[in-house]
Amino acid sequence: MRHALARSEFSEESLFDILTRLWQIKLRSIDLLDRWLASTRDSDLKAGIAAHLADERRHLRLLADEVKRRSGRQPSAVDYVVTKPFALVQAQPNDLLKLCAFHRGIKTSTNERCYRLLSLSDAKLAELLAEILQDEERHLRWADLRLRIMSGEDVRRCNALLEKMSGAMEAVWSRPWRHLTQSRLSYLR
């Protein structure tokens, strides 16, 4: 009985880590979108970013509520591993490359993890993740429409950037996801 309890607690702690990482990404996304909104001159981009910003703020609040419901704790401050992908987005010289890095890098990677998490979730968490994913899919479709105007050179730069983003996002998710996977496997023993 004690062994089963320890595995259950480890699983909840792993899930807490995943949800906290997702919360941290949302927090960083809000900061990035706020800065981007203030600096871009493109009116279409401003409108899209403003809509995304409202969704990100709502997601942040909902995730904080879910983390607190599950653990009784507030999500922790931003972990240093979340910094690199956002720094890569900020370092881009134009809006199109920022759009590529943020939407095809950070958002796409995070969505993949959320989809995987759905199968490991209880009904309440699955409902929350589905709501977030629905909004994120809308954001990605909007970004894809904007990214269609890329030149051949922009496409090459975007692809090279996505290679860097892939490594940075793998670093964001690898540790908490590995712990969650190990805890899930411990139930099969």
N, C-alpha and C positions, 0 to 999 in steps of 0.2 A: 504494500500500500504506500509506504513512504517513497519507494522508487518511482512509482507511477506519479505521485504528487510532484516530485522533483522534475520529472520529464515535462509535466504539464506546465509548471512554473517556467521552465526553460523555454518552452514553446511560446508562452505568453510574453516572456521577455524578448524573444526574437521577433515576435510580431510587433511589439512596442518599438523595437529598433527600426523595423521597416517603416512603420507608420510615422515615426519621428523623422526619418530620412525624407519621406515624402513631404512632410510638413516643412522641413528645412528647405526643400526645393521650391515649394510654394512661396515661402518667405523670401527667398532670393529672387524668385521670378517677379514678385511684386516690386522689389527694389529695382531690378533691371528694367521692368516695364515703365515704372515711374520716371526713371532717368531718360529712357528712350523716348517716351511721350514728350518730355520737355525739350529734347534736342532735335527731333525730326521735323522737317518742313513739309513732308508729304501728307496731305490732308486725308487721303484714303488710309494710309498707314496709321495716322493719329486716331481715326475712328475705330479701326480694328484693334489697336493697342488698348484704347479706352475700354472697349467691350471685354477684351481678354482680362484686363486689370480688374474689372468688377467681378468676373468669374474667379480669378485667382484669390481675391480677398475672401470671397464666400467659401472657396475650397479650404483656405487656411483656417478659417473659423470652424468649419465642419470637421476638419481633421483634428484640430485641437480638442474639440468636444469629444471626438471618438477616442483619442488617446487618453484623455482624462477619464472617460467612462470605463475604459478597459483597465487602466493602471492606477487611477487616482492621482496621477502625476501630470504636470504640464509638460509639453514637449520641450526638449532642451535647446539651448542656443545652437546656432549653426555650426556644424562640424567643419573642420578645415578641408576635408575632401570634397565638399560641395563647392568650394571656392573656385577651383580650377576651371570647370566647364563654363561658369559664369564669367570668369575673366577672359576666356577665349571669345565668348560672344562680345563682350565689351570692347575687345581689342580690334574688332573688325572695322575696316575703314569706311564701309557704307551700309546703308539700311538693308540692301539685298543680302549681303553676306551675314549680317546679324540675324536676319530672318531665317536664313538657311541654318545657321549654327543653333539658334534657339529652338526653332520648330522641328527641324529634321534631326537635330542632335539631342538636346535636353528633353524636349517634350516627347519625341518618338521613343526614346529609350525609357523614359519614365512610364509612358503608356504601356509599353511591353511588360514592364514589371507589374503594373496594376492589373493587366489582363491575367498574368500568371497567378497573382495573389487572389483573384476571384475564386479560383477552385479550392483555395485553402481557407476561405472566409466563412464566417457564420452569416446568417441572413442579413443582419443589420449592417455589417461591414460591406457585404456584397452590394447592398443597395446604395451605400455611400460611394463605393468605387464605381458602380455603374453610372451614377449621376455625374461624377467627376469625368469619367471616360467619355460620356456623351458630349459634355462641353469641350473636352480636349479634342475630340474628333472634329468638331465644328471649327475649332481654332486651326487645326492642321489643314482642313480643306481650304479655309481662307488663305492660309500661308501658301499652299500649293498653287492657288490661282495667282497669287502675287509673284511666285517664283517662276512662273512660265515665261516671263519676259527676259530671263537670263540669257546672256550671250554665251557663245561657246567658251570663251575665256572665263566667264563667271561660273559656268558649270564645272570647269576643271578646278577652279579655286574652291568652289563649294565642295566638290568631292574630296579634295585634299584636306579641307577643313573638317569634313565629317569623319575622316580617319582619326584625326586628333580628338575630336569630340567623342568618338566611340571609346577610345582608351580612357578618356577622362570620366565618362559616364560609367564605364565598367568599374573603375576605382570607387565611384560613389556607391554602387550597389553591391559589389562583390562580398564584402565582409558581412553585412547584415543579412544578405540573401543566403550566403553559405550557412550561417548560424540557423536561419529559419529552416532551411532544407535539412540540416542535420537533426534538428529537433523533430521535424516531421518524420524522418526516417526512424528515429528512436521509438516511435509508436509501433512500428512494424516488427520490432524485435520481441 
